[in-house]
Amino acid sequence: MNDKTKEPLPSWIFLIVGAFLVAQFAGLGAWQVSRGLEKRATQHAYEDEAGFSAWQDGMEIHPHQRLNVTGRYAADHQFILGKIIVNDRYGYYVITPLFIDDDTPALLVNRGWIQKTGTDIEDLELDAPGEVLTVRGYVGSLPLPGYDKGKLIHPSLEEMAATLGRPVQPFVLLMDRQEQHGYLRHWAANDFGPGKHFGYALQWFAMGAALFAILIWNYRKKRPLAP
């Protein structure tokens, strides 16, 4: 019986696979740079002191847009969201509905964060003015819904609307830190800043460059010498 010797794979296959991986690493690095630039622009939008646009029901909005809204707080229908960590401390977000008129869905205003103390939530004094006023802030959202020991701690907009007994707007107004009648406000545009994206991009580019160097070295090593 003749044994068949397995022939080695041609070297060009490894070259093609390596080139494909280099292109993938470069693409991932470019994507991370793009995400970093997007987050940098978002941070600038938060920090920009430019004017706030007057909001009207039904107008087109985009995340982090600066708005001013006129209405009246519904201080008797506030929502207190627990398990919110700020500066390594537990506390609450105070969400107060703002009624524009009888026909317009209510706008939920996040008035900021208060630290948790030994006082029960029901005993917290969270006053809100009763007169008509204009509130400035940023287009944002609620914390993600969550549960703690089977108890809902971060309700959704739909659940808040059901509790309130009237529709609510599809976004939350994050009160500007210069506004009165609020609490601690330091809104973060993203979970982490653009620096991490740029760091990830550097890692992908470095991996691609290292693999490219290995491919070139291996190609030149196997290249036949000229007579």
N, C-alpha and C positions, 0 to 999 in steps of 0.2 A: 504494500500500500504506500502510495506516495503522499508525503506530507506536503500540504500547501502552505507556503510561507506567506503570511499576511504582509501585504505591501504597506509601507507607511503612507499616511495621508500626505497629499502634496502640500508643500509649504505655503502655496498661495491661499489655501483655505484659512490658515491661521492669520494671514495678513488681512484677508477680507473681514473675518470675524473681529480682529483687533481694530480695524478701521471703523467698523460699525459701532463698536463700544466707545471709541474715541468720539465719534459723532454724537452718540447718546449722552456722554458725559458733558460735552460742550453744550448740547441742547438744554440739559438740566441746569447747568450753570447759568446760561442765558435766561432761563425761566426764573431762577432765583433772583437774578439782577432785576428783572422786570417787576417781580413782586416787591422787591425792596424799594424800587423807585415809586411804585404805587403807594406803598405804606408811608414813604417819606412825604409824598404829596398830601396824603390824608392827614398826617400830623400837622403839616403847614396849614391845612384847612381849619383844624381845631385852633391853632395858635394865631391865625390871622385875625386881626382886629377890624376887618372891613365890616361894612354895614350889614344889618339883618334885614331880610326880606319880609314884608308883611304877608302872612299866610292867610289863605282862604280855602274853605272846604272844597275838595276836588282838584286843587291845583297839583301839577306834577312836582314831585319832590325827589331828592336823591340823598343817599346816606351822608351824614355829617353836614348837610346844608344848614345854614344859619337862618333862623326864622324868629319873628316876633308875632305873638298871638294874643288877641284880646278876648277876655272872657271873665268868668267868675268861678273861683274855686268852690268845689263841693267838699268842704272840710269834714262833713259828717260821713263821707264815703271814702276815706283814705285806705290805701293798701300798704301794709308793712311787710317787706320782703326780707326774711332772715337769712342767716348763713352767708352773709356778704363779708368777705375779708378785704380789709384795706389796711395797709401798713402792718400786716401780721396780726391784726386785731379783728375780732368778730363784731359785726354790727348789722344794721338794717338800712335798706333803701326805703325812703318815704315817697310813695307814689300818690299824687293827689290829682283827681279828675278836674279838668277845667271845662266848665260848661260854656259853650259859645252862645247858643240860643236853644230854643226848645226842639228844633228840627235837626240840628247838626249833631252828628256823633261826637261824644265827649272826647277830649284830648287828654291823655294821661301824661302828667308832668312828673318827671323824676326830680324831686327837690333836693336830692343828695343823700349822704350817708351819715348815720349817727352811731356812735359806739354802743355796744351792748353793755348794760349795767345790771344790777340786781333787780331793777324795776321790771315788773311785768309789762308786756307789750300794751295791754289794755290800759295801763296807768300812765303811759307816756303822754306828755303834753306836746302835741304837735299842732299848734295853732296855725291857721291860715287866714289871711284877710278875707272878709266877706264882700268887699266892694268890687266893682268891675275894675280890672287892671290889665296891663299889657306885660306879658312874660316873654323874655328872650331866651333862646336856647338852640340846641342842635338836634337835628333829626337822628334818632337812635332807636334802640330796641330794648326789650326786657331781657333780664338774665335768662339763660336757658331754663326751661321747666325742669324741676327736680323733686326728688322725694327724700325724706329722712325718716327712717323707721316706719315707712308706709304712709307718712303724712306729707301732703303736698306743700312744698316750701316756696316754689317759684311758679305760680300759675301762668297760664298763657293769656293772650289778649282776649280770646274767646271766653275763657273762664272768668276773667275780670268783667267782661261785658255782661255775662249772665248774672254775676253777683251785683253789679251796678244797676241792672235792670234797663239798660239802654245801650245802643251800639257805641263802639269806640273807634277812634281812628286807627289805621293799620301801622302806626308808628308811635314812638314815645318821644316826647320833647325832653331832652337832657338840659336842665336849667343852667344858664350861663352862670359862671362863678361870681360875676359882678352883680347879679340880681339879689334883691332883698328877699326875705321870707324863705331862705333855703338853708341847707346844712353843708357839710363838707362835700365839695365837688371838685374832683380832679379826674375828668373823663379821659380815659385812655382810648385812643383811636383804634387800637388793635391789641390782641393778646400779647404780642411782642413786636418790638420795633423793627425798622428796616435793617439795623446792624446785623441781626441774626441771619436774615436772608442773604446779605452780602457775604457773611462768613460761610454759609452753606455753598454759595456760588464759588467762593475761592476753593473750597474743598473739591467740588466737582471739576473745576478747571485744573486743579493740581493733579487729580487722578487721571484726567484725560491727557495732560502733558506727560506724566510719568509713563503711561501706557504707550503713548506715541513714541517716546524716547526708546522704550524697550523694543518696539516694533522696528524702528530704524536700526537699532544696534543688531537685532537678530537678522534683519535682512542683509546688512552689510557683512555680518559674520558668515552667512551661508553663500554669499556671492562668490562665484569662482574668480580666482586670481588671474589677472591678465598674464599671458605667456611673455 
